[in-house]
Structure formats: C-alpha cells, structure tokens
Amino acid sequence: MQTIEQQELWLGERKKGIGGSDAAAVLAEGYGCPRALFYDKSGVEPDYEHTDAEKGFFERGHALEPLIADRFARETDMRVRRMPTRINAARPWMRVNCDRMIPSQSSTLSQGLIGPGYLECKTANQHVFANMQEEGMPNHYVLQMQHGLATTGWKWGAFAVLEPYTFRFMHFIVKRHVELIQDVILPTEEAFWQQVQAGVVPAALPDFNDTRCEKCVYRRGCRNAEALPKVKYKKPVHEPDDSPELRIVVANLKDLDAQIEEATAQKEQEREKLRMLLGDRTHVAVPSEGKKFTFTWQSGQSRYDARALDAEQPHLAEKYKRRGEPVRVLREYDLAEVAE
C-alpha cells in the first residue's frame, strides 16, 4: 500500500510526460480528452474531486493487480516481475508504468514471442467482460498497450482481465502495431506535448452534450458546469416488476447461466486433457466415439481497420460501408451493477 508521500511523488512524476493511461485521452478516446489532460499535466487544480465510486474502482484495480498478475503467470507458465517506470530515450516525455514485465523465457520463445513483453492487468464488470470476449479490448486499452510498446521498444504485450464478481478470467497476446504507433500515436502525442510546453490549451470536445463532460473534474472551468445539467445525460430508471411471469423466466435464465458456466468450465478442463494426450500429434481419430480431432497451428485473423479506412480513405468508406437495420438488443445486468 502506498503512503500519501509516495502517492504524491508518483502523481508528480506523471506530470513530467505522457503515460500509458494518458494515450487515449490525447486521441480523445475512452473517458478523457486532450483539454482535461492538458490541465492535469499543466498542474491546474481540479474543480471537483473524483466520486467515492470512482475512487473505489481505482482502488479495486490497484488491489487486484497482484492477484491478476499471479493468475496470468500460473495459467500461461510465463514468469512476471515488477519494474520501475520506463522512459523512452529518444522521447523523454514518453513514459510507461508497466503493471508487470514478462521476461524473455522458454515459454515465450515457444510461442514465437521474442524479447520481453508488457503485461497490462485489468478488471471489468460482467457486461464489459462479455463485450471484451466478443469484440476484443476497447480502443482506449489498445492505445494504452501500443503506447507502452512504443515507449519500451518491445515487440509484444499481453492483457490479463479479471471479472471480480464471478472471478472469470481471460488473457491474450498483443503484437506491436507499427503503423498505429508511427502514423497515429507518436505524431499526435508529440504535438500534444509541444502544446503542454507552450501553454497552448487544446480545443474543447466539439459536442457540448458529450457524456465525458458530466464527470470531468475540470468541467466548471472548461465548460461552465452550471449549464451542464440542462443537457446532462440522464441515466434511465429501471422499472421494478416482480410479477410471477417475469420472476419464473428470470429464475430459469439464472439456472441456465449457472449450468452453462459449469458445463463450459468442465468442457475446457476435458479439452485441456485432450491437448495433453494429443501432444505433438496433429490429426487423431477416435473411431469408437465417432470423433476426429485436429491440433494444428493457424495464422491470426486478418481484419480491416475500419477506423483507419474512415480516416485515410473516406470516399471508399462512404461508398462501401453499409449500416445494418436497427435491432433491439437485450442485455442483462445485476441490480448492484445497475445501481453503480
């Protein structure tokens, strides 16, 4: 646990450059924006403090970081270790506080991962965790990782994500994205840092009703907080309904979720046993059970970068991009999560 003096020293060091968690704000992705980050780096006193709920989320992530790193090490057989702040030699304003460093070792070399890696530990609620499983990490986390790889010069990193309500866990490897670093991150961050040094305040977010303004600690001086409630986003109220019909359906869904989760865990255990039994073999049949298996390497998925296409070739994006028909999406949350 950090002392108050250590926390103040750490916060002071963060103002000397752009860190991994700042990268998304520089590019106006995620929860921050360039103007709020400018105020922070310039030593401007906030108008408001973070709420108790926000502080709780920060503390939760910090407290669970060692547990997440340890679980990653156990599940991947990769060693991890702490390391001090890394500062880029060519660009001293670029810095990163890695949650953990993954030293080069036999387990990384066997996966074709050359050199050390950068481990980023995250926590996510059930809804966000499910989105990460389906769609991958959100843009602001991707930028954080690529900033870290750009700062250190390393070729790869890994995300480890814990859902603290059910303790579900996932991890995956991320490779250095050269084009994103060279064409987007480096020039944008360098231009922003020049603004900080010159005292040039970045433009405010273009949409006055941007929900990021609602909780920004600089909202009074930046956007006139007195006007914000007039256009403030209002969280929808969930209508209570404990009718017998709804209770039966929801109870059935909860039972099915529990059965699926248990069956999924059991199936993955059996699949891991199968991998061990197959060993180096790539094609095996089990005639008595009417099953055959392949256990081969395959290349990673290739996907179009829609964001880059929109930015660099807008005429093509406009010509070929098609938006599907609107659909009504049913999502499920715990009541405690809704209350947050």
N, C-alpha and C positions, 0 to 999 in steps of 0.2 A: 504494500500500500504506500502510495506517495505521500510525503509530508506536504504541508502548504508551501514551504520554501521550494521543494523540488518541483511542485506543480507550477509555481510562478516562474521558475527558471526555465522549465520546459516550454511554457507559453511564450516567454521572451525569446527563446531560440526560434520558435516557429515564425516569428515576425521577420526573421532575417532572410527568408526566402519562400519559395513555393514548395509545399509538401504534397504528398500523395493525395491526401484528403482535400487539398485545395484545387487539384487539377480540374475537377468537374465544374467548380464554381467559375474558374477562369473562362471556361467554354459555355457557361450558363446552362449546364446540365444538372439534373438532380435537384437538390434542395437549396443551393446557393446561387449567387450571381456575382459578376465581376465587381459591381459597385460595393456590395456588402463586404466582399473580400478585400477590396482596396481600403475601406475604412478600418478593417481589422489589422491589416499589415501596416497601416499608417499610424496606428496607435490611437485611433479615435475611440472615445469611451462610448459603449453601447447605450442606447436609450432605455433598454429593458434587459432584464436577466432572463436566462432560459427558465422555462417552467420546471416544476418538480418532476413532471412526467418525462420531459426531455433529459433532465439530469439523470433520472433513473435508467433511461435507455443507455446513456453513455456509460454509467457505472456498471450496468449489466454486461455490456460488451467487454469492458476492461476486465471485469471479474472472471468472465468465462473464457477469456483468451487463452490462458494456460491449459485449461481443460480441452479446448478445441485443438490446440497445437499438439497436445499429447495424444488425442484420439487420431488425428491425422497421421502422426508418426506410427501408431500401432497398426492402423489399417493399411498403410502403404509400405511399411517397413523402411521408411526413409527417416534418417536422423534429422532433427531440427535443433537449432540453438539460437539464443538471443544474440543481438548485435547492436552496436551503437548507431546513432544517426549517420547515414551515408550522405556525403556532399559530392556533387559532380565536380571533377577537377576543372573541366573546361568552362562550366557554367556554375559558379559558386552559389547562385541563387536557387539552383535546383537541389533539393534535398529530399530524403525519404526516411521515415522511421518504419522499417520492416517489422511486422509482427514477429516473424521468425525468418532466419536464413536456413535454407536447405543445402548443406554442403554437398559437393560432388562426391558420389559414393557408388558402390557396385549396383545398388538398387536403382539409382537414377541412370547410370550408364546403360543398364539392361533395357531401359525404355528409350534409349537414344537421346537422353537429356544431358547435354554437355555443359559442364561447369556448374557453378552454384545456382540455386533457384531462390525465389522470393515467395514466402508464404503469407497470404493475407487471410486472417481469421474473421469470420462474420457471424452474427446471429440474425435470425429472421423469424417473424411470426409465421403462423401456419399458412396464411394467404400468400405472403411474399415468398415463402419457401416453395410452395406449389408452383408459383409463377416462374421461379428460378429453375425448377426442374423441367418445366415445359419450354421456356423461352430463353434460358441462359441468364447470365448476370446482367443487371441493368447497366445502362450506358455510364453512369457515374462511377460504378465499380470498375468497369472496363478501363476507363480513363485513369483511375487511381492505379491500377496494376501496370498499365503501359507507361505511366509517368515513373513508377518505381523502376521498371526495367530500363527506361531511358536514363535515369539517374545513375543506376549502378553499372549499366553496360551489360547486364546479364541477359541470357537468351531465353529464359523461361521462368515461369512462376506457377503458383497453384492457389486456388481458392479452397478454403475449408469452411463449410457453413453448417451451423447447428440451429435446429429449431428447438428452443428451450422448453416448450410446453410438453412435447412428446419425446424429446431428445432424438428425433430423426437427424440424420447426418448425411452430408454428401460432400464430395471433393472432386476437383478436376483440374487438369493441367492446362495452362495458357502459354502459348508461344509469343515471343516478341513480334509485334506487328510493325514492321519497318516503315511502311507508308504512313500509317496513322501517326507514328512518332515524328517522322521527318516532315510531313506535309501539314500536320494539324497541331500536334501538341507543342513541339519546340517553337515554331514561329509565334503561335498565339501566346504561350507563356512568356516568351522573351519580350513581346510587345507589351504585355500587361505589366511585367516587372519594370520596364522602362517608364511606364505611366506612374507606377508607385514612386520610383525615384524622382521623377519630375513633378510629382504632386498633381498630376492631371487626373481628375475624377472621371471614371468611366460613366457612360450613359446609363440611365436607369432602365429597368426592364420595360419593353415597349407597351405591355398590357398592364394598365393600372389595376386591373382586377386579377392579376396573377396571384395564385394562392400562396406563393412563396413569401409574398409581402406580409401576409397575415401574421406570421410568426417570426418575422425577421427582427432581430434585436436592434436594428438601426431604422426601423420603419417610421419613427416620428420625424427624425431629421431628413430622411431620404424622400418620403412620400406623403408627409403630412398625415400622421396617424389618425387625426380627428376625422378625416374624410373616409378612411378605410372601411369603417363599419357600414357605410352606406352601400358599398359594393362588395362587402365581405362575403366569402363563400360560407353558406350555412350548411352544416352537416345534417343530413336527413335524419328524421326521428323514426326509429323502428317501432311500428305499431304492435303493441302486445296482443297476442292471440293464443290462448291456451285451450282452444276448442278441442274436443275429443278427436275429431278427424285429423287435425294438424298434428296433435301430440302422437298419435299412432304412427303416422307417416314418418315424422322426425325420429321417433324412437327406432323404427325399422331401419332408417338410414344410418343411425348411430351404430346399431348392431352390425349392419353390413360393413360399415367402415372398419369396425374392430376386427371382424372376420377377415376382411381383405388385407388389413395391415399384418395380422398374424400369419395368414397364408403367404403373403409376399415375403415376410421375413424367413419363414420356413423354406419357401422355394429357393430363395437366394442362398441359404445355407446348403441345400442339396446341390445347387448349381456350382457352388464353390468346391464341394466334394467331387463333383463330376470333373471340374477343371483339373483338380489334383490327380484324379485317376487317369485322365487322358494324357497328362504330361506333355511330351513333345509330339504326340500323335495329332494329326490334323483332320483325319476322316475315320470315324468309328461307327459301326453299326451294331445294334443290339437286337438281333432277329426275334428273340423270344418276346420282346416287348413292342416289336413293330416300330422301332425308332432308329434314326441315324443322326449323327452329330458331326458338325464341322467345327474346328477350333483353329481358325486361321487369322492372320493379320489382314487388316483392311485400311485403306487410306482414310484420312479425316474427311468430313463432309465439306463440300465446296458450296458456298452460298454467295449470292450477290450482296454487296454492301449498299443497301437502299439509301442510307444517309449520304454516302459519298456520291452515288448516282444523282440524287436530287441536287447536290451542291455543284457537282462538276459538269453534269450533262442534263440540265433541267428540261431541255426540249425533248430528250429521249424519255425522261421520266414522265413528262406530261403526255407523251404520245402513247406509251406502252403500259403505264401503271393503271390498274383498274381497281376501284374500290368495290368490294362485295356489298350485297344487300345488308342493311342493318339487322342485327339479331338481338334478341333479348337474352342476356346471359344470367344464369342463376349461379350465385356464389354463396359459399357457406362460411360463417364465422362463429366463434364462441362469443357469448354475451360479454364476458370480461374484455375481449378484444375490441368489441364494438364500443364499449364504454371508454376506451382509450382515445 
